[in-house]
Amino acid sequence: MAASLNTPSLKTPPLSLSSKSLLRSSFSATFPNNIRFSRSQPQSQRFLTVNATAPGSFFKKPNVAATPTSSSPGSASKKPTVLVAEKLGEAGLALLRHHANVECSYNLSPEELRVKIAHCDALIVRSATKVNRAVFESSGGRLKVVGRAGVGIDNVDLAAATEHGCLVVNAPTANTVAAAEHGIALLTSMARNVAQADASVKSGKWQRSKYVGVSLVGKRLAVLGFGKVGSEVARRAKGLGMHVIAHDPYAPADLARVIGVELVGLKEAITTADFISLHMPLTPATSKMLNAEAFAKMKKGVRIVNVARGGVIDEDALWRALNGGIVAQAALDVFTEEPPTKDNKLVQHEKVTVTPHLGASTMEAQEGVAIEIAEAVVGALKGELAATAVNAPMVPAEVLNELKPYVELAEKLGRLAVQLVAGGRGVKTVKVSYSSSRADLDTRLLRAMITKGIIEPICNIYVNLVNADYTAKQRGLRITEECIHLDGSPECPLESIKVQIANVESKFASSKSEGGDIRVEGQVKYRIPHLTKVGSFEVDVSLEGSIILCRQVDQPGMIGKVGSILGEENVNVSFMSVGRIAPRTHAVMAIGVDEPPRKESLKRIGEIPAIEELVFLKL
């Protein structure tokens, strides 16, 4: 059974409201930095401390004394450590060294990698290094990001990375053109027997009739995987006069139309093509996609190019198809096992052209990949969202920029709401409502940050976008979402976010809605998160620094009294707002402060006769 999220509890002595001296004594003896005081609730719930950490960035882990991660000028020891396990371009290394301590250790054994990773904050690999579950377990929670210098991530255990809260980023754009060019190079050289003819001439032979090729003009090329590389191969093949079809269940039809490519089903692609070029990732769904059954359906004499991943082809089935005459030729840049053994049947086959995984191997691509992955890793170490993350929501940079204040609002609302929960029954059910005029609002980022805000203050667990959903499930936390569509311009992503925690007691009675849930609501104003509602009381206070919430009798002079106390204690007030249901009844005062007030300051506010309850929340 999953453990529930239990709020911290603090044993406190009984409090008599009739004794001012005992009140002072109780405040002095029991209240640390985070404080809550109520005149109206039972004694066992009158005050409770909450040690809530400040909200982190999108991916940052808390600093640990033994493993400092923040950098400061002139202090190399405070920089994060990046292990580069495979060769990386000098431009990327230079960028990394500006922000981190960089260790380049190539050709590490699995055991050596597990030893080194315990002292590293980031790891950069290419395709040879296997980053499996044992690596993440050996990191002891210190590893924050794994950078794959390239596109494919089949050598990284994404499930293990996610469970350990480690971001995985890749470099999907820098080598796109290089990979596409290599695909076309293999296509043309295979069609004209360039590699075989070259070897023949160098051996002293002159066999013109043996190496008669085939023309590309008018031939049908099936591109399997119409992503970045596949679409670039299609463009170039069209320029060679080929008729290009493509299969990709996720391909945008508009892009295909612009290029002049027909999207077809897999069966039609493999049964009608003269040439097949593979450009899909290696996943359980694509593993051995071209197998004996697939080869049996192909046109006799088909030619196959693979610059994707070796595992997408059943290599034994391909060898049999070559020998049986179904496949006339194959050009392979990748293999199931790399490097392949010297006696590999496909490598030695006379109808197969091979290269040693050179798809991204141009000078320009190598430098581009190095810079792209270095930027992604450095950004992740700084706690920034990564548009190239592969185990977190993939969000374009412009969308990240637009959502950033709402992401901050989401985390702070979660953090604020959970601090209002009284000890006892754990937090298990949270409802989040988004009010927006956008019909296609993507809430994954927002949900993850609300989860982060709820879990981190009350559990010794680090939460980020990578492991938010997994961690919530493990802790027995159920988050439901609803989107309330508003009429209006969709220029603004969100009007408001509302967070409700059900079936819990509250340390601040006024935070409860009519339905009995703790409810807080917020908006973004001028790109700054604001708290706009607590329970049934409307307020307006920026979510910066810390907040004091007071429920009071609505009467003149209350703002002045509370403000005077804070001023005398040299506490700077950034914002103050009062919300009430009706005049001269009850009101909630929300006060934003730049620094935590002293215990004595909060005690003085709590002693004001008209103040009925008080809670201090550190955001």
C-alpha positions in Angstrom: 0.0 0.0 0.0 1.4 3.4 -0.9 2.3 5.7 1.9 0.1 8.7 2.3 1.4 12.3 2.5 1.3 13.2 6.2 1.9 16.7 7.3 4.5 17.3 10.0 3.2 17.3 13.5 4.5 19.1 16.6 3.6 18.3 20.1 2.6 21.5 21.9 1.5 22.3 25.5 -2.1 23.3 26.2 -2.8 27.0 25.6 -5.2 29.0 27.7 -6.7 32.0 25.9 -7.6 33.6 29.2 -4.0 34.0 30.3 -1.9 36.5 28.4 1.3 35.5 30.3 0.8 31.9 29.3 0.2 32.9 25.8 3.5 34.8 25.7 5.2 31.9 27.3 3.8 29.4 24.8 4.8 31.5 21.8 8.3 32.0 23.1 8.8 28.4 23.9 7.4 26.7 20.9 7.5 28.8 17.8 10.4 28.7 15.3 10.5 30.5 12.0 7.3 29.2 10.6 4.3 29.9 12.8 0.5 29.6 13.0 -1.8 30.9 15.7 -5.5 30.5 16.1 -7.9 31.7 18.9 -10.9 29.7 17.6 -9.7 26.1 17.0 -9.2 23.3 19.5 -6.1 23.4 21.6 -4.5 20.5 19.9 -4.6 22.4 16.6 -3.9 25.9 17.8 -0.4 26.1 16.4 1.9 24.0 14.3 5.3 24.6 12.7 5.9 23.9 9.0 9.4 23.8 7.8 8.9 24.5 4.1 11.8 25.0 1.8 11.8 27.7 -0.8 10.4 26.7 -4.1 13.1 25.3 -6.4 13.6 25.8 -10.1 12.2 23.4 -12.6 14.8 20.7 -12.2 17.1 21.7 -9.4 17.9 19.4 -6.6 18.4 20.7 -3.1 22.0 21.5 -2.3 23.8 19.0 -0.1 26.9 20.0 1.9 28.9 17.1 0.5 27.9 17.8 -3.1 27.6 21.5 -3.7 26.0 22.4 -7.0 25.7 26.2 -7.1 28.6 28.0 -8.7 30.1 31.3 -7.6 32.9 33.3 -9.1 36.3 32.2 -8.1 35.1 29.1 -6.3 35.6 26.0 -8.5 34.7 23.7 -5.7 31.2 25.0 -5.7 30.6 24.2 -9.4 28.7 21.1 -10.4 30.7 18.2 -11.8 30.1 16.9 -15.3 31.4 13.5 -16.5 31.9 13.3 -20.2 32.1 9.6 -21.0 32.5 9.8 -24.7 34.3 12.1 -27.1 32.7 15.6 -27.4 33.6 18.5 -29.6 35.9 21.2 -28.1 33.3 23.9 -28.4 30.9 22.0 -26.2 33.6 21.2 -23.7 34.6 24.9 -23.5 31.0 25.8 -22.7 30.7 23.2 -20.0 34.0 24.2 -18.4 32.7 27.8 -18.1 29.9 26.5 -15.8 31.1 23.3 -14.3 34.1 21.1 -13.4 34.5 18.8 -16.3 36.0 15.3 -16.2 36.6 13.5 -19.5 36.9 9.8 -19.0 36.4 7.7 -22.1 36.0 3.9 -22.5 34.9 3.4 -19.0 33.8 -0.1 -17.9 30.4 -0.4 -16.4 32.0 -0.8 -13.0 34.2 2.3 -13.4 31.2 4.3 -14.5 29.2 3.3 -11.5 32.1 4.4 -9.2 32.6 7.7 -10.9 28.9 8.6 -11.2 28.5 8.9 -7.4 30.5 12.1 -7.5 28.9 13.7 -10.6 25.9 16.0 -11.1 25.7 15.4 -14.9 26.7 12.7 -17.4 27.2 13.1 -21.1 27.4 10.1 -23.4 27.0 9.3 -27.1 25.6 5.9 -28.2 28.2 3.4 -26.8 27.8 4.0 -23.0 25.0 2.1 -21.4 23.3 4.2 -18.7 21.2 1.6 -17.0 19.4 1.4 -13.7 22.6 0.4 -11.8 24.1 3.7 -12.9 21.2 5.8 -11.5 21.2 3.7 -8.3 25.0 4.2 -7.9 24.6 8.0 -8.2 23.0 8.1 -4.8 20.5 10.7 -6.0 23.2 13.2 -7.0 22.9 12.8 -10.8 20.6 15.5 -12.1 20.9 15.2 -15.9 22.1 12.8 -18.5 22.9 14.3 -21.8 22.8 12.2 -25.0 25.0 13.8 -27.6 22.8 12.7 -30.5 19.2 11.8 -31.1 18.6 8.2 -30.1 18.3 7.4 -26.4 17.9 3.6 -26.4 21.2 3.3 -24.4 19.6 5.2 -21.5 17.1 3.6 -19.1 14.4 6.2 -19.2 12.2 4.5 -16.6 15.1 4.4 -14.1 16.0 8.0 -14.8 12.5 9.1 -14.2 12.1 7.2 -11.0 15.4 8.8 -9.7 14.3 12.3 -10.8 17.1 12.6 -13.4 16.4 14.6 -16.5 17.5 13.1 -19.8 18.2 15.5 -22.7 19.4 14.9 -26.2 20.6 16.9 -29.2 18.0 16.2 -31.8 18.6 19.1 -34.3 22.3 19.6 -34.8 23.0 16.4 -36.7 19.8 16.3 -38.7 21.4 17.4 -42.0 24.5 15.3 -41.5 22.4 12.1 -40.9 20.1 12.9 -43.9 23.2 13.5 -46.2 24.7 10.2 -45.1 21.5 8.4 -45.8 21.5 9.9 -49.4 25.2 9.0 -49.7 24.5 5.4 -48.9 21.5 5.3 -51.1 23.4 6.5 -54.2 26.6 4.6 -53.5 24.6 1.4 -53.0 22.6 2.0 -56.2 25.9 2.4 -58.2 28.0 -0.2 -56.3 30.6 2.4 -55.4 32.0 0.6 -52.4 32.3 -2.7 -54.1 33.8 -1.2 -57.3 36.3 0.8 -55.3 37.5 -2.3 -53.5 37.7 -4.2 -56.8 39.8 -1.6 -58.5 42.1 -1.3 -55.5 42.6 -5.1 -55.7 43.9 -4.7 -59.3 40.6 -5.7 -61.1 38.6 -3.8 -63.8 35.1 -5.3 -63.7 32.8 -2.8 -65.3 30.1 -5.3 -66.3 29.9 -6.7 -62.8 29.1 -3.4 -61.1 26.3 -2.1 -63.3 23.9 -0.2 -61.1 20.4 1.1 -61.1 19.0 4.6 -61.7 17.2 6.5 -59.0 15.0 8.6 -61.2 11.4 7.5 -61.2 12.0 4.9 -58.5 9.8 4.7 -55.4 11.4 5.5 -52.1 9.6 4.6 -48.9 10.8 6.6 -45.9 9.9 4.8 -42.7 10.0 7.5 -39.9 9.1 10.9 -41.2 10.7 13.0 -38.5 13.5 15.5 -38.7 16.0 13.2 -40.5 13.4 11.3 -42.5 11.8 14.5 -43.9 15.2 15.9 -44.9 16.0 12.6 -46.7 12.7 12.9 -48.5 13.5 16.5 -49.7 16.8 15.4 -51.1 15.4 12.3 -52.7 12.7 14.4 -54.4 15.6 16.4 -55.9 17.1 13.3 -57.3 13.8 12.6 -59.2 12.5 9.9 -56.9 8.8 9.4 -56.0 8.7 9.5 -52.2 6.2 7.9 -50.0 6.4 7.8 -46.2 5.0 6.0 -43.2 4.9 7.5 -39.8 1.7 7.4 -37.6 2.8 10.8 -36.0 3.8 12.6 -39.1 2.2 16.0 -39.8 0.2 15.8 -43.0 0.9 19.5 -43.7 4.7 18.9 -43.8 4.3 16.0 -46.1 2.2 18.0 -48.5 4.7 20.9 -48.5 7.5 18.5 -49.4 5.4 16.6 -51.9 5.4 13.3 -50.0 2.5 10.9 -49.8 1.8 9.4 -46.3 0.8 5.8 -46.6 0.3 2.8 -44.3 3.1 0.5 -43.4 1.9 -2.4 -45.6 1.7 -0.2 -48.7 5.1 1.4 -48.0 7.0 -1.9 -47.8 5.1 -3.7 -50.5 5.4 -1.1 -53.3 8.8 0.5 -52.6 11.9 0.0 -54.7 14.1 1.6 -52.0 13.3 1.7 -48.2 15.1 4.2 -45.9 14.7 3.7 -42.2 14.6 6.7 -39.8 12.6 5.7 -36.7 13.8 5.5 -33.1 14.4 2.1 -31.5 11.5 1.4 -29.2 9.6 -1.8 -28.2 7.2 -1.1 -31.1 10.0 -0.7 -33.7 12.3 -3.4 -32.5 12.9 -5.8 -35.5 10.2 -4.0 -37.4 11.8 -5.4 -40.6 11.6 -9.1 -39.9 11.1 -12.2 -42.0 7.4 -11.5 -42.3 8.0 -8.0 -43.5 10.7 -9.1 -46.0 8.3 -11.7 -47.4 5.9 -8.9 -48.4 8.4 -6.7 -50.2 9.0 -6.4 -53.9 11.7 -8.6 -55.2 14.9 -6.6 -55.7 14.1 -4.0 -53.0 17.1 -2.0 -51.6 17.3 -1.0 -48.0 19.2 1.8 -46.2 19.4 2.1 -42.4 20.9 5.1 -40.7 18.5 4.9 -37.8 19.2 2.1 -35.3 20.5 -1.4 -35.9 17.8 -3.0 -33.7 14.9 -2.0 -36.1 16.1 -4.7 -38.5 16.2 -8.4 -37.7 19.7 -8.9 -39.0 19.4 -12.7 -39.5 16.2 -12.2 -41.5 17.9 -9.6 -43.6 20.8 -11.9 -44.3 18.3 -14.6 -45.5 16.4 -12.1 -47.6 19.7 -11.0 -49.3 20.6 -14.6 -50.0 17.1 -15.4 -51.3 17.1 -12.5 -53.7 14.2 -10.6 -52.1 16.6 -7.8 -51.1 19.0 -6.9 -53.8 21.2 -4.7 -51.7 21.5 -3.1 -48.3 23.4 -0.1 -47.0 23.9 -0.1 -43.2 25.4 2.5 -40.9 24.1 0.9 -37.7 24.0 -2.5 -36.2 22.4 -4.3 -33.3 25.8 -4.8 -31.7 28.3 -2.0 -32.2 31.0 -2.5 -33.2 29.9 -5.7 -35.0 32.1 -8.7 -34.7 34.7 -9.3 -37.4 32.8 -12.4 -38.7 29.4 -10.6 -38.8 27.6 -12.1 -41.8 26.1 -8.8 -43.0 29.4 -6.9 -42.8 31.0 -9.6 -44.9 28.1 -9.9 -47.4 29.1 -8.7 -50.9 25.7 -7.1 -51.4 26.0 -5.0 -48.3 27.6 -1.6 -48.0 28.6 -0.7 -44.4 29.9 2.3 -42.5 30.8 2.6 -38.8 27.9 4.7 -37.5 28.9 7.8 -39.4 25.5 9.4 -39.7 26.4 12.4 -37.5 30.1 12.4 -38.3 30.7 15.7 -40.1 32.9 18.4 -38.6 29.9 20.7 -38.5 27.5 18.3 -36.9 30.0 17.2 -34.3 30.5 20.8 -33.1 26.8 21.5 -33.4 25.9 18.4 -31.3 28.5 19.3 -28.7 27.2 22.8 -28.3 23.5 21.7 -28.3 24.0 19.1 -25.6 26.3 21.3 -23.5 23.7 24.0 -23.5 20.9 21.6 -22.5 23.0 20.1 -19.7 24.1 23.5 -18.4 20.5 24.7 -18.5 19.3 21.7 -16.6 22.0 22.2 -13.9 20.7 25.7 -13.5 17.2 24.4 -13.0 15.8 25.6 -16.4 13.2 23.8 -18.4 14.7 21.9 -21.4 12.9 21.8 -24.7 15.0 18.7 -25.6 14.0 16.7 -22.5 13.0 13.2 -23.4 11.5 12.1 -20.1 9.7 15.3 -19.3 7.0 17.3 -21.2 8.4 18.4 -24.5 7.5 22.0 -24.8 8.8 24.5 -27.4 11.0 27.4 -26.0 8.4 30.0 -26.9 5.7 28.1 -25.0 8.1 27.7 -22.0 8.6 31.4 -21.9 4.9 32.1 -22.0 4.1 29.5 -19.3 6.9 30.4 -17.0 5.0 32.7 -14.6 2.1 30.2 -14.6 4.4 27.4 -13.8 5.7 29.4 -10.8 2.2 30.2 -9.8 1.3 26.5 -9.9 4.2 25.4 -7.6 3.5 28.2 -5.1 -0.2 27.4 -4.9 0.6 23.8 -4.2 3.2 24.8 -1.6 0.9 27.3 0.1 -2.1 24.8 0.1 -0.2 22.0 1.8 1.2 24.3 4.5 -2.5 25.0 5.4 -3.1 21.3 6.2 -3.2 20.4 9.8 -1.4 17.3 11.0 -3.2 14.0 11.1 -4.9 12.7 8.1 -2.6 12.6 5.1 -3.0 14.5 1.8 -4.5 12.0 -0.7 -6.9 13.9 -3.0 -6.1 17.2 -4.8 -8.3 18.8 -7.4 -6.9 21.4 -9.8 -9.1 23.7 -11.9 -7.7 25.8 -14.7 -9.7 28.7 -16.1 -8.7 29.4 -19.7 -10.0 30.6 -23.0 -7.7 28.1 -24.8 -9.3 24.9 -25.8 -6.0 23.1 -26.3 -4.3 24.0 -23.0 -1.5 21.6 -22.1 -1.5 21.2 -18.3 1.4 18.7 -17.9 3.9 21.3 -16.8 1.4 22.9 -14.4 0.3 19.6 -12.9 3.9 18.6 -12.3 4.7 21.8 -10.5 1.6 21.7 -8.3 2.7 18.2 -7.4 6.2 19.5 -6.6 4.8 22.2 -4.4 2.5 19.8 -2.5 5.0 17.0 -1.9 8.4 18.7 -1.2 7.4 20.8 1.9 6.2 17.7 3.8 8.3 14.9 2.5 12.0 14.3 2.3 11.7 13.8 -1.4 13.0 15.8 -4.3 10.4 16.3 -7.0 10.8 17.8 -10.5 9.0 17.6 -13.8 10.7 14.3 -14.5 9.4 12.3 -11.6 6.3 14.3 -10.5 3.6 11.9 -11.7 5.6 8.8 -10.6 6.3 10.3 -7.1 2.6 11.3 -6.7 1.5 7.7 -7.5 4.1 6.2 -5.1 2.9 8.5 -2.3 -0.8 7.7 -2.9 -1.6 11.2 -4.0 -4.4 11.5 -6.6 -4.5 14.7 -8.6 -7.6 15.4 -10.7 -7.8 18.2 -13.2 -10.5 20.2 -14.8 -10.3 22.9 -17.5 -13.0 25.6 -17.3 -13.4 27.2 -20.7 -13.9 30.9 -20.7 -15.1 33.1 -23.5 -12.5 35.7 -24.6 -9.2 36.1 -26.3 -6.8 33.1 -26.2 -3.8 35.4 -26.1 -3.5 34.8 -22.3 -2.8 31.1 -21.6 -4.6 31.1 -18.2 -7.0 33.3 -16.3 -6.6 31.4 -13.0 -5.5 28.2 -11.2 -7.4 26.8 -8.2 -6.0 24.1 -5.9 -8.3 22.2 -3.6 -7.2 19.6 -1.0 -10.0 17.3 0.2 -10.6 15.4 3.4 -8.1 17.2 5.6 -8.2 19.5 8.5 -6.9 23.1 8.1 -4.6 25.1 10.3 -6.4 28.2 9.0 -10.1 27.7 9.2 -10.8 30.5 6.7 -9.0 28.6 4.0 -11.8 26.1 3.8 -14.5 26.4 1.1 -18.2 25.8 1.7 -17.6 22.2 0.7 -15.0 21.7 3.4 -11.9 21.6 1.1 -8.8 23.7 1.6 -9.0 26.1 -1.4 -6.5 28.6 -2.7 -6.7 30.4 -6.1 -4.2 32.5 -8.0 -3.6 34.5 -11.1 -0.6 35.9 -13.0 -0.6 39.7 -13.1 2.1 41.5 -15.0 4.0 38.1 -15.2 4.0 37.9 -11.3 2.0 35.1 -9.5 -0.7 36.5 -7.2 -2.8 34.8 -4.6 -6.4 35.9 -5.3 -8.6 33.8 -3.1 -8.3 31.9 0.2 -11.3 29.8 1.0 -14.3 32.1 0.3 -12.3 35.3 0.9 -11.0 37.3 -2.1 -7.5 38.8 -1.6 -4.7 40.0 -3.9 -1.1 39.5 -2.8 1.9 38.7 -4.9 3.4 35.3 -4.1 6.9 36.5 -3.4 8.9 36.0 -0.2 6.5 34.9 2.5 2.9 35.5 3.4 1.0 36.2 6.7 -2.7 35.3 6.6 -4.9 36.7 9.4 -8.6 36.3 10.0 -10.0 39.2 11.8 -13.1 41.1 12.8 -13.7 43.5 10.0 -13.3 46.9 11.7 -11.4 50.1 11.0 -7.7 50.4 11.8 -6.6 46.8 11.4 -4.3 47.4 8.5 -2.6 50.2 10.4 -2.2 48.1 13.6 -0.6 45.1 11.8 1.5 47.3 9.5 2.8 49.3 12.5 3.9 46.1 14.2 5.8 44.9 11.2 7.3 48.3 10.6 8.5 48.5 14.2 10.1 45.1 13.7 11.8 46.2 10.5 9.8 43.7 8.4 9.3 45.1 4.9 5.8 44.6 3.6 5.7 44.0 -0.2 1.9 43.8 -0.5 -1.2 43.8 1.7 -4.7 42.9 0.8 -8.0 42.5 2.7 -10.9 40.4 1.6 -14.3 40.2 3.2 -17.6 38.5 2.6 -19.6 41.4 4.0 -18.8 44.7 5.8 -18.3 44.6 9.6 -18.3 40.8 9.7 -15.1 38.9 9.1 -12.2 39.5 6.8 -8.9 37.8 5.8 -5.8 40.0 5.6 -3.0 38.7 3.3 0.3 40.3 3.9 3.4 39.7 1.7 6.7 40.2 3.5 10.2 40.2 2.1 11.7 38.3 5.0 10.4 36.0 7.7 9.2 38.0 10.8 10.6 37.2 14.2 8.5 35.1 16.5 8.0 38.1 18.6 6.5 40.0 15.7 4.0 37.3 14.9 3.2 37.0 18.6 2.3 40.7 18.8 0.1 40.5 15.8 -1.7 37.4 17.3 -2.3 39.4 20.5 -4.4 42.0 18.7 -7.9 41.4 20.1 -9.7 41.5 16.7 -7.3 38.8 15.2 -9.0 35.5 15.4 -6.4 33.3 13.7 -3.0 33.7 12.1 -0.8 31.6 9.9 2.7 32.3 8.5 3.6 30.6 5.2 7.0 30.5 3.7 7.0 30.2 -0.1 
